[in-house]
């Protein structure tokens, strides 16, 4: 049996809207919404659109790299 995708996408109204296997895919959804968060599971916010150095739509790879870097900096948060 497979597990649920790790990355959870919440829109700007804090409504859970999607699960993604890859953070790049979550970044594409956040870029469409314009605001919202990408979370590791349903708790840990890894990306907050509108509060980052650049919008997710500029580079999905940048979003993924930022998420992975944050995971490495604080793996047990």
Order of alpha helices (4+ residues) and beta strands (2+ residues): beta-beta-alpha-beta-beta-alpha
